[in-house]
C-alpha cells in the first residue's frame, strides 16, 4: 500500500518510456545523486513551462516570368585574378 501525507500532491502514474531514454534518465539521477522522480519532474516542468519552438524564418524563393523592371538592381559576382 502506498501512503502519502498530502494525497493531492502524491500520485502514482504508469508511463511507457523508451528503454534508452529511461537508462539515460537513471544515469542522470545517479550522477546528480537525486531520485529518478526528481529528474522526471524537472523534465516535465521544463517542458511544460517552455515556449513552443517556432520553426524560425524560412526564405521562400519566388520566381516570376517577365522582364527586369527599370531601376531594379542586378547583382553580379566578380572574381579578381591576381597574377
Secondary structure, 3 states (H helix, E strand, C coil): CCCCCCCCCCCCCCCCCCHHHHHHHHHHHHHHCCCHHHHHHHHHHHHHHCCCCCCCCCCCCCCCCCCCCCCCCCCCCCCCCCC
